[in-house]
Amino acid sequence: MLTIEGLSRHFGGVYALRDVDMAVARGELRGVIGPNGAGKSTLFHLIAGHLRADHGGVTFAGRRLDRLPAHRRAALGIAIVFQEARVFRGMTVRENVMVGAHAATRAGFWTAALRLPAHAREERLIRARADAALARVGLDGWADRPAETLPLGRQRSLQLARALCAEPRLLLLDEPASGLRAAEREALAGLIADLRRTGLTIMLVEHDVGLVTRLADRITVLDLGRVIAEGTPEQVRGDPRVVAAYLGEEAGS
């Protein structure tokens, strides 16, 4: 589903990512972990098209993405849930989620402006998709509330619903459990596991290593912009390079 080859990105004289290689299989749940500053979020933004790589490339479902902007990548089926809770103020929860389907709309400007039947049909379809996504994340009872009035945990669920409304083939989750209470984290873990069982390809960045090892098929570990380990959760957990990266010790000590 996704192939990353020699991906590098620097900011000034500092490399956020350096020569990263990765291959994610269709239907896989790939965890990406590493200490602060390892380059995890930068990796996701390069895949989604919010940043341009200095070197290397990304291939998605057999198509090179290097020159495609973010909205074209979204139309191909790449959705991202950002680390920060982001909502469109002044819009309802449902309207926020409907925005997720924007990249897949077919009605043009004049069709929408003149309220032609094609626009009305598409609007009904997107509304139904949004309601289904809200039900999936447990927000169906909040659909008509102003989005900015939701507590943080619910806003994170809203972001996930918006991504699901796009009907993605690859879902990028950037620290979705950050700031959530224990019960909310457990509910999120159950939802991610359920999405995985539907065959959706997922990449998960998360500081909660226990959550990642519980959910992921394979894990890639980044440190200072480089891949230092990759394998099953059991293999990664026992790798001395991973222990050293998290504890700040030399691998042989």
Buried (B, 14 or more C-beta within 10 A) or exposed (E): BBBBBEBBBBEEEEBBBBBBEBBBEEBBBBBBBBBEBBBBBBBBBBBBBBBEBBEBBBBBBEEEBEEBEBEEBBBBBBBBBBBEBBBEEEBBBBBBBBBBBBBBBEBEEEBBEEEBEEBEEBBEEBBEBBBBBBEBBEBBEBBEBBBEEBEEBBBBBBBBBBBBBBBBBBBBBBBBBBBBEEEBBEBBBEBBEEBBEEEBBBBBBBBBBEBBBEBBBBBBBBBBBBBBBBBEBEEBBEBEEBBBBBEEEEEEE
